[in-house]
Each structure stands twice: as C-alpha cells, then as structure tokens.
Amino acid sequence: MLSNVDIAGFRGEIEDINETLKDIENIKNSCCDGCIIQLMNAEAISGKIHLKHAVIHALNAFERKNNLANNLGIEILTRASAQRQISKAFEILGLKKGNMEIAAVLISCPDYYLEELSKLFKREDDVLNPNNDKLKKIYNISNEELKIYNITDILIDKTSQLIVEQ
C-alpha cells in the first residue's frame, strides 16, 4: 500500500493546460519515484471524504487488476467522477483553461510538495466544500435523492457502483 495521501484545495489561473501539467511533472521529478499528483476540478468534488473514497477504490482496483486506467492518478479521476470512460471523467474533473477551483490529491509525496503547488496556485481548502447545486447538475442528482441522502453519500455510492458494474 502507498504511504501517505494528502488532499488539498487551490484556486488558480490556468493559461495553458499542457504547461501546467509540465509544471506538475517537474515537481514530481524533483525528488521521488512513485509520487502521484492528480489535479481535478474541485467544483465536481464533494469534499475530502469523496476524494479519499476515490483513492481507496483506485488503489483497490490496481490491487485487483481491474483498473480502468493504466495510471493511478487517472484511475482516481475516473473513480471520483464515477465514470467508466476516461474521456467522460476528464470532461467532469479535468483541468480547464481559465480561473479554476482545483482539488489536488498527492500520494507518496514529500510534505513540501504542497508548498510547491502553492507556488503555482493559491491554497484554499474551502474549494473542496460541496456546492450542491453544481454537483446536482454535474452528476444528474435529483432533489428526491437529496431528501434521502447527502450529496457526498450519493457520490460515494456512484463511485462504489463502478465496482459492481465490472
């Protein structure tokens, strides 16, 4: 099992997605093998519990050898978005050009990597707080569902359903 998982929120301007991804790759390559840094659209995340659940499912999928992606970061993205298709997962959770609320998942990275990300983006963990109206629209969640369950539980259930469908 991988050692540590950090989840953080950021706000930032993404002028060029490829350049941003190169910056992330440079951070990863500055130290350790096996470090995962996955950035996602925080507007489609329902908090740290949602992301932790996605990380656990992604790790388990690799362990069971029924992962949807060849990369753990992308597997986390697919699990968090509750999508089997990687392209749909990127539509929901992928980085977009312009101002963004960003959720970052770091696995087996040194502690100072959060500081390195803070040089690229402004650290604001409150972007991880769920916005029910946006999440309802993104994940097609009905008001009836929300009367029974909270939004995080609904998204965790959708993530868990990926296992059943395999």
Wavefront OBJ file of the C-alpha trace (Angstrom):
o trace
v 0.000 0.000 0.000
v 1.195 3.538 -0.653
v 2.417 5.547 2.295
v 0.663 8.890 2.612
v -2.248 10.653 0.953
v -2.676 14.421 1.077
v -5.731 16.246 -0.246
v -5.728 20.000 -0.690
v -7.713 22.711 -2.408
v -6.377 25.548 -4.541
v -7.553 28.426 -6.684
v -5.634 29.357 -9.750
v -5.474 30.638 -13.276
v -4.621 28.035 -15.878
v -3.420 29.748 -19.020
v -2.137 26.610 -20.727
v -3.124 23.130 -19.518
v -0.054 21.467 -21.053
v 2.281 23.966 -19.367
v 0.525 23.394 -16.045
v 0.930 19.635 -16.450
v 4.638 20.144 -17.250
v 4.989 22.222 -14.062
v 3.384 19.372 -12.072
v 5.679 16.843 -13.757
v 8.706 18.988 -12.830
v 7.604 18.999 -9.188
v 7.202 15.210 -9.241
v 10.564 14.664 -10.923
v 12.418 16.859 -8.437
v 12.537 14.170 -5.777
v 10.963 10.807 -5.642
v 9.881 7.876 -7.733
v 6.289 6.828 -7.384
v 4.847 10.159 -6.256
v 1.361 10.806 -7.651
v -0.038 14.319 -8.043
v -3.522 14.420 -9.533
v -5.259 17.760 -10.063
v -9.025 17.889 -10.584
v -11.861 20.335 -10.990
v -12.889 20.947 -7.372
v -16.373 22.076 -8.450
v -17.136 18.417 -9.221
v -15.850 17.162 -5.852
v -17.900 16.727 -2.712
v -15.123 17.189 -0.185
v -12.174 15.252 1.158
v -14.251 12.183 2.025
v -15.350 11.879 -1.617
v -11.709 12.041 -2.753
v -10.445 9.642 -0.084
v -13.096 7.161 -1.164
v -11.995 7.531 -4.809
v -8.346 6.983 -3.812
v -9.219 3.805 -1.895
v -11.252 2.471 -4.833
v -8.445 3.313 -7.272
v -5.813 1.586 -5.131
v -8.052 -1.446 -4.717
v -8.719 -1.577 -8.462
v -4.979 -1.738 -9.149
v -4.573 -4.388 -6.479
v -7.387 -6.479 -8.028
v -6.022 -5.762 -11.520
v -9.359 -4.416 -12.733
v -8.292 -0.792 -13.044
v -9.871 1.318 -15.792
v -6.713 3.378 -16.424
v -3.016 2.495 -16.609
v -2.100 5.427 -14.354
v -3.116 5.668 -10.686
v -3.813 9.407 -10.935
v -6.176 8.870 -13.872
v -7.778 5.936 -12.038
v -8.501 8.276 -9.110
v -10.047 10.737 -11.574
v -12.306 8.046 -13.069
v -13.357 6.773 -9.663
v -14.051 10.257 -8.271
v -16.146 11.114 -11.336
v -17.994 7.774 -11.155
v -17.274 7.233 -14.846
v -16.037 4.136 -16.653
v -14.879 6.148 -19.661
v -11.721 8.145 -19.116
v -12.793 10.831 -21.608
v -16.021 11.443 -19.645
v -14.039 11.567 -16.402
v -11.834 14.284 -17.901
v -14.918 16.221 -19.068
v -16.156 16.271 -15.473
v -12.970 16.534 -13.433
v -10.266 17.583 -15.876
v -8.406 20.858 -15.747
v -9.893 23.716 -17.741
v -8.370 26.887 -19.094
v -9.061 30.000 -17.016
v -9.817 30.509 -13.326
v -10.314 27.212 -11.562
v -11.020 25.707 -8.217
v -8.590 22.798 -8.009
v -8.613 19.673 -5.892
v -5.181 18.082 -5.529
v -4.504 14.517 -4.450
v -0.893 13.721 -3.578
v 0.158 10.149 -2.867
v 3.579 9.160 -1.523
v 4.922 12.691 -1.997
v 7.154 14.653 0.367
v 5.322 17.170 2.566
v 6.945 20.140 0.839
v 5.166 19.294 -2.444
v 2.089 21.093 -1.108
v 4.299 24.174 -0.759
v 5.494 23.683 -4.334
v 1.877 23.549 -5.544
v 1.220 26.711 -3.523
v 3.771 28.469 -5.729
v 1.609 27.647 -8.759
v -1.812 28.153 -7.171
v -3.297 29.809 -4.091
v -4.013 27.278 -1.333
v -7.708 27.385 -0.371
v -9.100 24.196 1.088
v -12.613 25.680 1.169
v -12.915 24.958 -2.583
v -13.360 21.318 -1.523
v -16.635 22.140 0.243
v -19.505 20.751 -1.829
v -21.728 23.055 -3.839
v -24.934 21.037 -4.007
v -26.417 22.981 -6.927
v -23.335 22.459 -9.119
v -22.965 18.820 -8.088
v -26.643 18.094 -8.762
v -26.210 19.378 -12.288
v -22.844 17.695 -12.969
v -23.929 14.272 -11.690
v -27.639 14.479 -12.573
v -28.808 14.133 -8.958
v -32.488 14.645 -8.233
v -34.000 16.610 -5.357
v -35.693 13.366 -4.269
v -32.287 11.713 -3.810
v -31.088 14.695 -1.784
v -34.089 14.391 0.539
v -32.867 10.906 1.494
v -29.061 11.174 1.317
v -26.487 13.929 1.491
v -24.587 14.733 -1.694
v -21.324 13.145 -0.523
v -23.035 9.823 0.227
v -24.692 9.878 -3.198
v -21.347 10.428 -4.946
v -19.629 7.759 -2.854
v -22.423 5.366 -3.829
v -21.945 6.233 -7.515
v -18.220 5.541 -7.142
v -18.916 2.214 -5.450
v -21.275 1.218 -8.250
v -18.294 1.137 -10.640
v -17.096 -1.978 -8.830
v -20.443 -3.728 -9.202
v -20.564 -2.926 -12.926
v -17.185 -4.548 -13.645
l 1 2 3 4 5 6 7 8 9 10 11 12 13 14 15 16 17 18 19 20 21 22 23 24 25 26 27 28 29 30 31 32 33 34 35 36 37 38 39 40 41 42 43 44 45 46 47 48 49 50 51 52 53 54 55 56 57 58 59 60 61 62 63 64 65 66 67 68 69 70 71 72 73 74 75 76 77 78 79 80 81 82 83 84 85 86 87 88 89 90 91 92 93 94 95 96 97 98 99 100 101 102 103 104 105 106 107 108 109 110 111 112 113 114 115 116 117 118 119 120 121 122 123 124 125 126 127 128 129 130 131 132 133 134 135 136 137 138 139 140 141 142 143 144 145 146 147 148 149 150 151 152 153 154 155 156 157 158 159 160 161 162 163 164 165 166
